[in-house]
């Protein structure tokens, strides 16, 4: 600290927090707790139901909906957005294969060349589809 400037020394000590005047130390510290926060309650009431009364410092906010909405799933959960990008490639390929199956060899059809050759394969596909449906019915 500087010797020739006692006022400057005191100012530096106060700024650095090294010196607290005795008058400040004698004052009682403010130990009062801050005011408790008010509690806000948001409630949805339906039809002619009364809005509950507030108690104490509580703030009650009521939103009124029609009676027909009481037991419905909320609108935000009811609406499902369409999948982005449309149907997947796998389902599009399966549709194209199914559409062209009647005219290719192995199709079990009178159309196209060798259409009769796929009759056994068609019966097996039908049997597998029926079996899958039966197992799906049996599982809860």
N, C-alpha and C positions, 0 to 999 in steps of 0.2 A: 504494500500500500504506500501511497505517497505521504511524505512527512509534512510537507508544507501546506497541504490542503485537507484539514480535518473534516470539513463539510463534505468534500468529495469522498473521503474514506467512509463516512457514515452512509452516504448515498449508495456507494458500491456494496456495503454490507447489507443494507436493506434490500437492494435489488437481488443480491445473491441469496437472500433468505437466511442469512446468518444472524441477523439481529431482529428481534421483535420487541417493540416498545413494551414497557411494563403495563401501560394502560390497556393495551390489547390483551395481555395475559390475564389481567384482573377481571375482564368482562366474562360473564358466563357464556359458554358455548351454546349455540342454538341447537338443542337436541330434540326439538319437536319433530315428529315424524311428518313426512309430507302427507297431504290429503290422500286418502285411499281413492283409487281410480273408480269411476262409476262403471257399473256393469251394464252392458247393453244386451238385451235379449230380443232376438228376432224370431217371431212365431208366425206361421201361416194358419189362418182360421178359415173354415169352410162354411158356406151358407150363412145362417143367422147366428152362429156360435158367438158368444161374447168374447171380447178381447180381455185377457187377464189384466188385473190392476197392477200397477207398479208398487213395489214395497221398498221403502227407504230411498236410497240413492239410485236404485235400479232404473234403467230406461227400457221400456217395453215398446217394441215396434211390431205392429201387426200388419200382415198382408192378407187381404181378403180374396178368396177364390170361390168360384161357384160350387154349389153342393155336388154337382155332377163330377167334379174333379177329385172328390175326397179319397176314393179308393183306387184311383188310376195311377199308373206308373208315371213319374214326371216326364214332361215332354222332351227334355234333353236326353233321357234314357230310352224313350220310345223310338226315336228316329235313328235309324242306322244309315250312315253315309254310304254311298255307292263305292265299291272298291276302286281305287285309282288304277288307271291303266286298262280297265276292261277285263274280260276273261283272260285266263292264263293261256300260254301257248299249248300246254298239254291238253287242255280241254278243246282247243281249236283243232289240234291235230286229230284227236279222237273223233270229233264231228266230221272232219274231212274223210277220215278212213271209213267211218260208218256210211257216209253218203256214197262213196265210190265202191264200197264192198260188193254191191249187187252186180257190177259189170266186170269184175276182175276174175281171173281163174281162181277156183277154190271158193266160190261165192254161194253155192247151193241155189242157183237160179237158172232159169231157162235163158236169161239174157247173157250175152258175152260168151267168150270161148271157154270151154271146159267148166261151165257153171255148175254142173252136177258134182264136181270133185270136192266141194267144200261142205256137203251135206252133213257128214259125220262131225266135222269141226263145229258147224253151227249147232248141232244137237248138244255137243259137249258144252259150248258156251251158254246155251239156254239152261242146261242142267246146273252149271256152276252158278248162274245168276239166281235161279230158283233156290238153290241151297243157301246162298248168301242171305236171301230174303228170309228164309225159314230160321236161320241162326240169329238174324237180327231181331226177329219177333220174340224168340225165346229168351234173349238176354234182356234183363231189366234196365 
